[in-house]
Amino acid sequence: LGSGQLCSNHLARAMNTLLWLQSSCIVIGLLHFEACAYGPKLSRSTLQVRDRSADLFQTHNISHGHLATVGTSGVEVLHWNKRSTDGALTQAMVRSGTDKYSTHRYNLWYEVFLEPYRRRPVNFMEIGADRGKSLVAWAVYFRNASLIQGVRYGVRTDSEQMGCQAIGLKKPCAIVQVVDGNQNDPDFLHRLAKTGWDVIVDDGSHVPEHQLRSFVNLFPAVRPGGLYVIEDIETSYWHSPTSSYGQAFKGSGVGKDYPGNIVGLFKDLYDVVNRKYYSDVSDVSAYIIDPAIDFQIAAIFFAPNAIMIFKKDVDFEDIGRPAGGKDNDAFLRHVGEARKKVAKFSADLHIQARDPQQARDSASDAFQGEVLHWNKRSTDGALTQAMVRSGTDKYSTHRYNLWYEVFLEPYRRRPVNFMEIGADRGKSLVAWAVYFRNASLIQGVRYGVRTDSEQMGCQAIGLKKPCAIVQVVDGNQNDPDFLHRLAKTGWDVIVDDGSHVPEHQLRSFVNLFPSVR
């Protein structure tokens, strides 16, 4: 690896975003690691990665130009972000002229995750509705909203009138409201937090400390199953001292700690999200920010220039197996170190202390109607049904169906090449075969077992073995030569449910991700 590179160029250029979940992580490509929680957090040190590079990074040579089209000859290129939606939000953003489309392309993520709320009586808030363009898009998209509220600061644009007019109403209209206030004012944030919100988008000052203050005070007010988005996290990486919209700040920069760079805080929070897989500490004091925040996060999604934080719904605590390799001391030590960093500025954040149950009750009481869920997609639940019938632990133990239903839907009816490492018992291969009815190839990698996974997969779709669609190969994901042979095929989706050994997962990723279409 060259100096200053954490990953080889063709990997780094291809990775668009990360979704960090309980016990798994998705690199959107699409290659999915299951059971990420078995290993410690990867070191941020380039030197530590480079020390192992000769052993791990035995990658075959692929130029960047070839990378984008590997294995796609004669086959439609698929896209994880082309959802089974009608593109209504993108259209609304284009017509309104908001930079959420023109500059940031946030529509790629919002089309995925806001669809479940679209036709519901949601409470939606955006901090930073100064120019009114995004408020117009939200008003057009959330036609059945109970409240679309914009927070305006330091400008005179009549955003409220623009939002009301966009849906054919005169100002004042009950649906679209604008309040003036400073997201850096704790008292103002506390007033906002008296409402229960389904979705909050922070497109305000872009000052990292303001973003953090808003999150810690408003996330507890997000209803179960809701979503909190922080846009424009680019400022966390800016060399300081610097400014945003005329507001000076310092402490930001690449590799800096929070509050100057807030990205590191959410990386630390992910370890708390995953704590049940490596620690059985039940002490309510084992949190980084506040119990009403740490223990209510379901997943964290890192998109280009944005972080999306998903709140648990009322049933989420049942997901996942208990701790395997316990390391309570390491968990408490890690949380303790993070809390010390937070303690340096927590008094200034003015967090309203309340326990998780109080936070849940206050949010639920404010909602009259069905509880919404970010993971209840506009799908027919076919993958979940297939997993339940097959008996795979992807449903029974991990509930990976919550994420797969979201991200695999675009591939479902396509002639995909799909591979799972770890198809040893055959149950998951049955589910994939039933779900991907039009697949070109569903390949399982088996190691050290004699279960006839291939026959199980073929039978599941009414075919006899051998069938061209379902194939099983025997091999070790820790063998670079075997991985190189697998990489000669262009894959649409790869799932690693193999040995669960962190080094094996890493070796598989660096050798196989370049072959993902």
C-alpha positions as CSV (number, residue, x, y, z in Angstrom):
1,L,0.0,0.0,0.0
2,G,1.2,3.5,-0.8
3,S,1.9,6.0,1.9
4,G,-1.2,7.5,3.4
5,Q,-3.6,4.8,2.0
6,L,-5.7,2.8,4.3
7,C,-7.2,0.7,1.5
8,S,-6.0,0.1,-2.0
9,N,-7.3,2.7,-4.4
10,H,-9.7,0.4,-6.3
11,L,-11.4,-0.5,-3.0
12,A,-11.6,3.0,-1.6
13,R,-13.0,4.5,-4.8
14,A,-15.7,1.9,-5.0
15,M,-17.1,2.1,-1.5
16,N,-20.0,4.6,-1.5
17,T,-21.3,4.2,2.0
18,L,-21.5,2.2,5.1
19,L,-24.5,1.0,7.1
20,W,-23.5,-0.2,10.6
21,L,-26.0,-2.5,12.1
22,Q,-26.3,-4.7,15.1
23,S,-23.8,-7.5,14.5
24,S,-23.3,-6.7,10.8
25,C,-22.1,-4.1,8.4
26,I,-23.0,-3.4,4.8
27,V,-20.6,-1.9,2.4
28,I,-22.7,-0.6,-0.4
29,G,-21.3,-2.1,-3.4
30,L,-23.1,-4.5,-2.3
31,L,-21.1,-6.8,-0.1
32,H,-22.4,-7.7,3.3
33,F,-20.4,-9.0,6.3
34,E,-22.4,-10.9,8.8
35,A,-21.3,-11.2,12.4
36,C,-18.9,-8.2,12.4
37,A,-19.2,-8.1,16.1
38,Y,-16.9,-11.1,16.6
39,G,-13.9,-8.9,16.2
40,P,-12.6,-5.7,17.7
41,K,-13.0,-2.3,15.9
42,L,-10.6,-2.0,13.0
43,S,-7.6,0.2,13.8
44,R,-7.7,3.6,12.3
45,S,-3.9,3.5,11.9
46,T,-2.7,3.1,8.4
47,L,0.6,1.7,9.7
48,Q,-1.2,-1.2,11.5
49,V,-3.1,-2.1,8.3
50,R,0.1,-1.9,6.2
51,D,1.9,-4.2,8.6
52,R,-0.5,-7.0,7.6
53,S,-1.0,-6.0,4.0
54,A,1.4,-8.6,2.6
55,D,-0.6,-11.3,4.2
56,L,-4.2,-9.9,3.7
57,F,-4.1,-7.9,0.6
58,Q,-3.1,-10.5,-2.0
59,T,-5.4,-8.9,-4.4
60,H,-5.4,-9.6,-8.1
61,N,-4.7,-6.6,-10.3
62,I,-7.8,-4.7,-11.5
63,S,-7.6,-1.2,-13.0
64,H,-10.1,1.4,-11.9
65,G,-11.5,1.5,-15.4
66,H,-12.2,-2.2,-15.4
67,L,-13.6,-2.2,-11.9
68,A,-16.8,-0.5,-12.8
69,T,-17.8,-3.0,-15.4
70,V,-16.3,-6.3,-14.3
71,G,-18.5,-9.2,-15.3
72,T,-21.3,-7.0,-16.6
73,S,-21.1,-7.8,-20.3
74,G,-24.6,-8.3,-21.7
75,V,-26.3,-7.8,-18.3
76,E,-28.1,-4.7,-17.1
77,V,-26.1,-2.9,-14.4
78,L,-28.1,-3.0,-11.2
79,H,-28.3,-0.3,-8.5
80,W,-28.9,-0.7,-4.8
81,N,-30.4,2.8,-4.6
82,K,-33.0,2.3,-7.4
83,R,-35.8,1.4,-5.2
84,S,-39.3,0.2,-6.0
85,T,-40.5,3.8,-5.5
86,D,-41.9,6.2,-8.1
87,G,-39.1,8.7,-7.6
88,A,-41.6,11.3,-6.2
89,L,-39.2,12.8,-3.7
90,T,-36.5,13.2,-6.3
91,Q,-39.0,14.9,-8.6
92,A,-40.1,17.2,-5.8
93,M,-36.5,18.1,-5.0
94,V,-35.6,18.8,-8.6
95,R,-38.7,21.1,-9.1
96,S,-38.0,23.0,-5.8
97,G,-34.4,23.6,-6.7
98,T,-33.1,22.5,-3.3
99,D,-29.4,21.6,-3.2
100,K,-30.3,18.3,-1.5
101,Y,-30.6,17.1,-5.1
102,S,-28.5,19.5,-7.2
103,T,-25.4,19.4,-5.0
104,H,-25.6,16.5,-2.5
105,R,-27.9,13.9,-4.1
106,Y,-29.3,13.1,-0.8
107,N,-32.4,11.9,-2.7
108,L,-30.5,8.6,-3.2
109,W,-30.8,7.8,0.5
110,Y,-34.1,9.6,1.3
111,E,-35.9,7.7,-1.5
112,V,-34.9,4.5,0.4
113,F,-35.6,5.5,3.9
114,L,-38.4,8.0,3.9
115,E,-40.8,5.9,1.7
116,P,-42.4,4.2,4.8
117,Y,-43.4,7.6,6.2
118,R,-44.5,9.2,2.9
119,R,-48.3,8.6,3.2
120,R,-48.5,8.7,7.0
121,P,-49.6,11.4,9.4
122,V,-46.0,12.2,10.3
123,N,-44.4,14.9,12.3
124,F,-41.4,16.0,10.3
125,M,-38.9,18.7,11.2
126,E,-36.0,20.3,9.3
127,I,-33.5,22.5,11.0
128,G,-32.3,25.0,8.4
129,A,-35.3,25.7,6.3
130,D,-34.0,29.2,5.6
131,R,-34.5,29.5,1.9
132,G,-37.7,27.5,1.7
133,K,-36.8,25.3,-1.2
134,S,-36.4,22.0,0.7
135,L,-39.6,22.8,2.7
136,V,-41.4,22.9,-0.6
137,A,-40.1,19.5,-1.5
138,W,-41.1,18.0,1.9
139,A,-44.6,19.5,1.7
140,V,-45.1,18.0,-1.7
141,Y,-43.7,14.6,-0.7
142,F,-45.4,14.2,2.7
143,R,-48.9,14.9,1.5
144,N,-50.6,13.3,4.6
145,A,-48.3,14.8,7.2
146,S,-49.7,16.1,10.4
147,L,-46.9,18.7,10.7
148,I,-44.0,19.8,8.6
149,Q,-42.0,22.2,10.6
150,G,-39.0,24.2,9.4
151,V,-36.5,25.9,11.7
152,R,-35.3,29.2,10.3
153,Y,-32.4,31.4,11.6
154,G,-31.1,34.8,10.5
155,V,-33.0,35.1,7.2
156,R,-36.3,36.8,6.1
157,T,-37.4,34.3,3.4
158,D,-41.1,33.5,3.9
159,S,-40.4,29.7,3.9
160,E,-43.8,29.0,5.4
161,Q,-45.7,30.7,2.6
162,M,-43.6,28.8,0.0
163,G,-44.4,25.5,1.7
164,C,-48.2,26.2,2.0
165,Q,-48.4,27.4,-1.6
166,A,-46.7,24.2,-2.8
167,I,-49.6,22.1,-1.7
168,G,-52.3,24.6,-2.8
169,L,-52.9,26.3,0.6
170,K,-52.7,29.8,1.9
171,K,-50.5,30.9,4.8
172,P,-51.1,30.1,7.6
173,C,-51.7,26.5,7.0
174,A,-51.8,23.9,9.7
175,I,-49.5,21.4,8.0
176,V,-46.5,23.7,7.2
177,Q,-45.1,25.8,9.9
178,V,-41.8,27.7,10.4
179,V,-40.3,28.7,13.7
180,D,-37.4,31.1,14.2
181,G,-34.7,29.9,16.5
182,N,-31.0,29.1,17.0
183,Q,-30.1,25.4,17.1
184,N,-27.2,26.4,19.4
185,D,-29.7,27.5,22.0
186,P,-30.5,24.7,24.5
187,D,-33.7,26.3,25.7
188,F,-35.0,26.6,22.1
189,L,-34.0,22.9,21.5
190,H,-35.8,21.9,24.7
191,R,-39.0,23.5,23.4
192,L,-38.7,21.7,20.1
193,A,-38.3,18.4,22.0
194,K,-41.7,18.7,23.6
195,T,-43.2,17.4,20.3
196,G,-42.8,13.8,19.3
197,W,-41.1,13.6,15.8
198,D,-41.0,10.9,13.3
199,V,-38.2,12.4,11.2
200,I,-35.7,15.1,12.0
201,V,-33.3,16.5,9.4
202,D,-30.5,18.8,10.5
203,D,-29.4,21.0,7.6
204,G,-28.7,24.0,9.9
205,S,-25.5,25.8,10.6
206,H,-23.3,22.9,9.7
207,V,-21.1,23.7,12.8
208,P,-20.2,20.3,14.3
209,E,-20.8,21.4,17.9
210,H,-24.2,22.7,16.9
211,Q,-25.0,19.5,15.1
212,L,-24.1,17.5,18.2
213,R,-26.0,19.8,20.6
214,S,-29.1,19.4,18.4
215,F,-28.8,15.6,18.2
216,V,-28.3,15.0,22.0
217,N,-31.3,17.2,22.8
218,L,-33.7,16.2,20.0
219,F,-33.0,12.4,19.4
220,P,-34.8,11.5,22.6
221,A,-37.9,13.2,21.1
222,V,-37.8,11.0,18.0
223,R,-40.6,8.4,18.2
224,P,-39.9,4.7,18.2
225,G,-39.1,3.6,14.7
226,G,-38.1,7.1,13.7
227,L,-35.1,8.6,11.9
228,Y,-32.7,11.4,12.7
229,V,-30.4,12.8,9.9
230,I,-27.4,15.0,10.2
231,E,-26.5,16.5,6.8
232,D,-23.3,18.3,5.8
233,I,-20.9,16.5,8.1
234,E,-18.1,17.7,5.8
235,T,-17.4,20.5,8.3
236,S,-16.2,17.9,10.8
237,Y,-13.2,17.3,8.5
238,W,-12.4,21.0,7.7
239,H,-9.1,22.3,8.9
240,S,-9.7,24.7,11.8
241,P,-10.2,27.4,12.7
242,T,-12.8,27.9,10.1
243,S,-16.4,29.0,9.7
244,S,-19.8,28.0,8.2
245,Y,-22.4,30.6,7.3
246,G,-20.4,33.2,9.1
247,Q,-20.2,31.3,12.3
248,A,-16.6,30.6,13.4
249,F,-15.6,27.3,15.0
250,K,-12.5,25.3,15.8
251,G,-11.6,21.7,16.7
252,S,-12.6,20.2,13.4
253,G,-10.2,18.3,11.1
254,V,-9.3,14.9,9.8
255,G,-8.8,12.5,12.7
256,K,-9.8,15.0,15.3
257,D,-11.9,14.1,18.3
258,Y,-15.4,15.2,19.1
259,P,-17.0,17.7,19.5
260,G,-14.9,19.3,16.8
261,N,-15.3,16.2,14.6
262,I,-18.6,14.5,15.4
263,V,-18.0,11.5,13.1
264,G,-15.9,9.7,15.6
265,L,-18.6,9.9,18.2
266,F,-21.0,7.9,16.0
267,K,-18.3,5.4,15.4
268,D,-18.0,4.9,19.1
269,L,-21.7,4.7,19.5
270,Y,-21.8,1.8,17.1
271,D,-19.8,-0.2,19.6
272,V,-22.5,0.5,22.1
273,V,-25.2,-0.6,19.6
274,N,-23.3,-3.9,19.2
275,R,-22.5,-4.3,22.9
276,K,-24.9,-7.3,23.4
277,Y,-22.6,-9.4,21.1
278,Y,-19.5,-9.1,23.2
279,S,-20.6,-7.9,26.6
280,D,-23.4,-8.9,29.1
281,V,-23.0,-5.7,31.1
282,S,-26.5,-4.7,32.2
283,D,-25.4,-1.6,34.2
284,V,-27.5,1.3,32.9
285,S,-24.5,3.6,33.5
286,A,-22.6,1.9,30.7
287,Y,-23.4,4.5,28.1
288,I,-21.4,7.2,26.3
289,I,-23.9,10.2,26.0
290,D,-27.1,9.3,27.8
291,P,-29.3,6.2,28.2
292,A,-32.1,7.8,26.2
293,I,-29.7,8.1,23.3
294,D,-27.2,5.2,23.4
295,F,-29.7,2.5,24.2
296,Q,-32.3,3.7,21.7
297,I,-30.1,3.5,18.5
298,A,-31.0,0.7,16.2
299,A,-28.5,1.4,13.4
300,I,-26.2,4.1,12.0
301,F,-25.9,4.7,8.3
302,F,-22.9,6.6,7.0
303,A,-23.7,8.2,3.6
304,P,-21.5,10.7,1.7
305,N,-21.7,13.9,3.8
306,A,-24.5,12.6,6.0
307,I,-25.2,10.4,9.0
308,M,-28.6,8.7,9.5
309,I,-29.4,7.4,13.0
310,F,-32.3,5.0,13.2
311,K,-34.3,4.7,16.5
312,K,-35.4,1.4,17.8
313,D,-39.0,0.4,17.6
314,V,-40.8,-1.3,20.5
315,D,-39.8,-4.8,19.5
316,F,-36.2,-4.2,18.6
317,E,-34.6,-5.4,21.9
318,D,-35.4,-9.0,20.9
319,I,-33.0,-9.0,18.0
320,G,-29.7,-10.9,18.1
321,R,-28.0,-13.5,20.1
322,P,-26.4,-12.9,23.5
323,A,-22.7,-12.3,23.9
324,G,-20.4,-15.0,22.7
325,G,-16.8,-14.1,23.4
326,K,-17.4,-11.8,26.4
327,D,-15.1,-8.9,27.1
328,N,-16.9,-6.9,29.7
329,D,-13.7,-5.2,30.9
330,A,-12.9,-4.0,27.4
331,F,-16.4,-2.7,26.8
332,L,-16.5,-0.8,30.1
333,R,-13.0,0.6,29.4
334,H,-14.0,1.7,25.9
335,V,-17.2,3.3,27.1
336,G,-15.4,5.0,30.0
337,E,-12.8,6.6,27.7
338,A,-15.5,7.8,25.4
339,R,-17.5,9.2,28.3
340,K,-14.5,11.2,29.5
341,K,-14.3,12.9,26.1
342,V,-18.0,13.7,26.3
343,A,-17.7,14.9,29.8
344,K,-15.3,17.7,28.7
345,F,-18.2,19.4,26.9
346,S,-21.4,17.7,28.1
347,A,-22.3,20.5,30.5
348,D,-22.2,22.9,27.6
349,L,-24.5,20.6,25.6
350,H,-27.3,21.0,28.2
351,I,-28.6,17.4,27.8
352,Q,-32.0,16.9,29.4
353,A,-31.4,13.9,31.5
354,R,-34.1,11.2,31.4
355,D,-34.1,7.4,31.3
356,P,-34.9,5.3,28.2
357,Q,-38.4,4.4,29.4
358,Q,-39.3,8.0,30.0
359,A,-38.0,8.9,26.6
360,R,-40.0,6.2,25.0
361,D,-43.2,7.0,26.9
362,S,-43.0,10.7,26.1
363,A,-42.5,10.1,22.4
364,S,-45.2,7.5,22.2
365,D,-47.7,9.5,24.2
366,A,-47.4,12.4,21.7
367,F,-48.3,10.1,18.8
368,Q,-52.0,9.3,18.1
369,G,-52.0,6.4,15.7
370,E,-49.9,3.6,14.2
371,V,-46.2,3.5,15.2
372,L,-44.0,4.0,12.2
373,H,-40.9,2.0,11.3
374,W,-38.0,2.9,9.1
375,N,-37.5,-0.8,8.3
376,K,-41.1,-1.5,7.2
377,R,-40.6,-1.1,3.5
378,S,-43.0,-1.0,0.7
379,T,-42.2,-4.6,0.0
380,D,-44.4,-7.7,0.3
381,G,-42.1,-9.3,2.9
382,A,-41.2,-12.2,0.5
383,L,-37.7,-12.5,1.8
384,T,-38.7,-12.6,5.4
385,Q,-41.2,-15.4,4.5
386,A,-38.6,-17.3,2.6
387,M,-36.2,-17.1,5.6
388,V,-38.8,-18.2,8.1
389,R,-39.8,-21.2,6.0
390,S,-36.2,-22.2,5.4
391,G,-35.3,-22.0,9.1
392,T,-32.2,-20.0,8.6
393,D,-30.9,-18.1,11.6
394,K,-30.7,-15.0,9.5
395,Y,-34.3,-14.5,10.6
396,S,-34.6,-16.5,13.8
397,T,-31.5,-15.2,15.5
398,H,-30.2,-12.1,13.7
399,R,-33.3,-10.5,12.0
400,Y,-31.1,-9.6,9.0
401,N,-34.3,-9.7,7.0
402,L,-34.9,-6.1,8.3
403,W,-32.0,-4.9,6.3
404,Y,-32.1,-7.3,3.4
405,E,-35.7,-6.4,2.7
406,V,-34.6,-2.9,2.2
407,F,-31.4,-3.4,0.1
408,L,-32.1,-6.5,-1.9
409,E,-35.4,-5.6,-3.3
410,P,-33.9,-3.9,-6.4
411,Y,-32.1,-7.1,-7.3
412,R,-35.0,-9.5,-6.6
413,R,-36.4,-9.9,-10.1
414,R,-33.2,-9.4,-12.0
415,P,-30.8,-11.9,-13.5
416,V,-28.3,-11.5,-10.7
417,N,-25.1,-13.3,-9.7
418,F,-25.4,-13.8,-6.0
419,M,-22.9,-15.5,-3.7
420,E,-23.0,-16.5,-0.1
421,I,-19.8,-17.6,1.8
422,G,-20.9,-20.0,4.4
423,A,-23.8,-21.9,2.9
424,D,-22.9,-24.9,4.9
425,R,-26.2,-26.0,6.2
426,G,-28.2,-25.1,3.1
427,K,-31.0,-23.3,4.9
428,S,-30.1,-19.8,3.8
429,L,-29.4,-21.0,0.2
430,V,-33.0,-22.3,0.1
431,A,-34.2,-18.8,1.1
432,W,-32.0,-17.1,-1.5
433,A,-33.2,-19.5,-4.2
434,V,-36.8,-18.9,-3.4
435,Y,-36.3,-15.1,-3.3
436,F,-34.1,-14.6,-6.4
437,R,-36.4,-16.4,-8.8
438,N,-34.8,-14.8,-11.9
439,A,-31.2,-15.2,-10.8
440,S,-28.5,-16.2,-13.3
441,L,-26.5,-17.8,-10.5
442,I,-26.9,-18.4,-6.8
443,Q,-23.6,-19.8,-5.5
444,G,-22.9,-21.0,-2.0
445,V,-19.4,-21.5,-0.6
446,R,-19.2,-24.5,1.7
447,Y,-16.3,-25.5,3.9
448,G,-15.9,-28.6,6.2
449,V,-19.4,-30.0,6.1
450,R,-21.2,-32.6,4.0
451,T,-24.7,-31.2,3.9
452,D,-25.9,-31.3,0.3
453,S,-26.8,-27.5,0.2
454,E,-27.0,-27.6,-3.6
455,Q,-29.7,-30.2,-3.7
456,M,-31.6,-28.3,-1.0
457,G,-31.4,-25.1,-3.1
458,C,-32.5,-26.7,-6.3
459,Q,-35.4,-28.6,-4.7
460,A,-36.6,-25.3,-3.2
461,I,-37.4,-24.0,-6.7
462,G,-38.7,-27.3,-8.1
463,L,-35.5,-28.4,-9.9
464,K,-33.3,-31.5,-9.6
465,K,-29.6,-31.3,-8.9
466,P,-27.6,-30.3,-10.7
467,C,-29.5,-27.1,-11.7
468,A,-27.8,-24.2,-13.4
469,I,-29.1,-21.6,-11.1
470,V,-28.0,-23.0,-7.7
471,Q,-24.4,-24.2,-7.3
472,V,-22.2,-24.9,-4.4
473,V,-18.4,-24.9,-4.3
474,D,-16.2,-26.2,-1.6
475,G,-13.4,-23.9,-0.5
476,N,-11.7,-21.9,2.3
477,Q,-12.3,-18.2,2.5
478,N,-8.9,-17.9,4.1
479,D,-7.3,-19.2,0.9
480,P,-6.3,-16.3,-1.4
481,D,-6.0,-18.5,-4.4
482,F,-9.6,-19.8,-3.9
483,L,-10.8,-16.2,-3.4
484,H,-9.1,-15.2,-6.6
485,R,-10.9,-17.9,-8.5
486,L,-14.2,-16.6,-7.1
487,A,-13.4,-13.1,-8.1
488,K,-13.2,-14.1,-11.8
489,T,-17.0,-13.8,-11.8
490,G,-18.8,-10.5,-11.6
491,W,-21.1,-10.5,-8.6
492,D,-24.2,-8.3,-7.9
493,V,-24.4,-9.3,-4.2
494,I,-22.0,-11.1,-1.9
495,V,-22.9,-12.1,1.6
496,D,-20.1,-13.3,4.0
497,D,-21.6,-15.6,6.6
498,G,-18.5,-17.8,6.7
499,S,-16.1,-18.5,9.5
500,H,-16.8,-15.2,11.3
501,V,-13.1,-14.9,11.9
502,P,-12.3,-11.1,11.5
503,E,-9.1,-11.8,9.5
504,H,-10.9,-14.1,7.2
505,Q,-13.7,-11.5,6.7
506,L,-11.1,-8.9,5.9
507,R,-9.2,-11.1,3.5
508,S,-12.4,-12.0,1.7
509,F,-13.5,-8.4,1.4
510,V,-10.3,-7.0,-0.1
511,N,-10.1,-9.9,-2.6
512,L,-13.8,-10.0,-3.6
513,F,-15.1,-6.5,-3.4
514,P,-13.4,-5.5,-6.6
515,S,-15.4,-8.2,-8.4
516,V,-18.7,-6.7,-7.2
517,R,-20.4,-5.1,-10.2
